[in-house]
Amino acid sequence: MMTGLQTGLIDAMAAPPLYALLDRSFQVADNMLDLHWGALNAATVVRADAWARVPAELRPRLIEAARREGWRCATSGARPARTRSARC
């Protein structure tokens, strides 16, 4: 991306602010929008042996809680809180 911006091969890109900071594309970009983008971890991975140690009667409740929170985050349109326990 940086080479493309620097040489004029590309003149626009979509990137969250953190990425623009890390790859320094903000230094060569003529304009930037103030979009409140950010990284969102969209999955929780649990090893099979760890999942097997979760009591069987709790598994459906954990899955439902994860689905409920994922749906709430996806549909809320709210910005995450700026706290240690950030939530959608």
C-alpha positions as CSV (number, residue, x, y, z in Angstrom):
1,M,0.0,0.0,0.0
2,M,2.7,2.5,1.0
3,T,4.6,2.1,-2.3
4,G,1.3,2.5,-4.2
5,L,0.5,5.7,-2.3
6,Q,4.0,7.1,-2.7
7,T,4.2,6.4,-6.4
8,G,0.7,7.5,-7.2
9,L,-0.3,4.0,-8.4
10,I,-3.2,4.3,-5.9
11,D,-4.8,7.4,-4.5
12,A,-7.2,6.0,-2.0
13,M,-7.3,3.2,0.6
14,A,-9.5,2.2,3.5
15,A,-7.7,1.6,6.7
16,P,-8.4,1.9,10.4
17,P,-6.5,4.6,12.1
18,L,-4.2,2.2,14.0
19,Y,-3.2,0.6,10.7
20,A,-2.5,4.0,9.1
21,L,-0.3,4.8,12.1
22,L,1.5,1.5,12.1
23,D,2.3,1.5,8.3
24,R,2.8,5.3,8.3
25,S,0.4,5.7,5.4
26,F,-0.9,8.8,7.1
27,Q,2.3,10.6,6.2
28,V,1.7,10.3,2.5
29,A,-2.1,10.4,2.4
30,D,-3.4,13.8,1.3
31,N,-6.7,13.4,3.2
32,M,-8.1,11.2,5.9
33,L,-11.7,10.8,7.1
34,D,-12.5,10.7,10.8
35,L,-14.2,7.3,10.7
36,H,-14.4,5.5,14.0
37,W,-13.0,2.2,12.8
38,G,-11.1,-0.2,14.9
39,A,-10.0,-3.8,15.1
40,L,-12.7,-6.2,16.1
41,N,-11.8,-9.7,17.2
42,A,-14.7,-11.7,15.7
43,A,-14.0,-15.2,17.0
44,T,-13.2,-17.1,20.1
45,V,-11.2,-20.2,19.5
46,V,-11.3,-23.0,22.1
47,R,-9.2,-26.1,21.7
48,A,-11.2,-29.3,21.7
49,D,-9.5,-30.6,24.9
50,A,-10.3,-27.4,26.8
51,W,-13.9,-27.5,25.5
52,A,-14.2,-31.1,26.6
53,R,-13.3,-30.0,30.2
54,V,-16.3,-27.6,30.3
55,P,-19.2,-29.3,31.9
56,A,-21.7,-30.4,29.2
57,E,-24.6,-28.6,30.9
58,L,-22.7,-25.3,30.6
59,R,-21.8,-25.5,26.9
60,P,-25.2,-24.4,25.5
61,R,-25.3,-21.5,27.9
62,L,-21.8,-20.4,26.9
63,I,-22.6,-20.7,23.2
64,E,-25.9,-18.7,23.6
65,A,-24.1,-16.0,25.6
66,A,-21.5,-15.6,22.9
67,R,-24.1,-15.4,20.2
68,R,-26.2,-12.9,22.1
69,E,-23.2,-10.6,22.7
70,G,-22.0,-11.0,19.1
71,W,-25.4,-10.0,17.8
72,R,-25.7,-7.1,20.3
73,C,-22.3,-5.7,19.1
74,A,-23.1,-6.2,15.5
75,T,-26.4,-4.4,15.7
76,S,-25.9,-1.8,18.3
77,G,-24.1,0.8,16.2
78,A,-22.5,2.1,19.4
79,R,-18.9,2.9,19.8
80,P,-17.0,0.7,22.3
81,A,-16.5,2.2,25.7
82,R,-13.0,3.5,26.4
83,T,-12.4,1.4,29.5
84,R,-10.4,-1.6,30.4
85,S,-13.4,-3.7,29.9
86,A,-14.5,-2.2,26.6
87,R,-17.8,-3.4,25.3
88,C,-19.9,-2.7,22.2
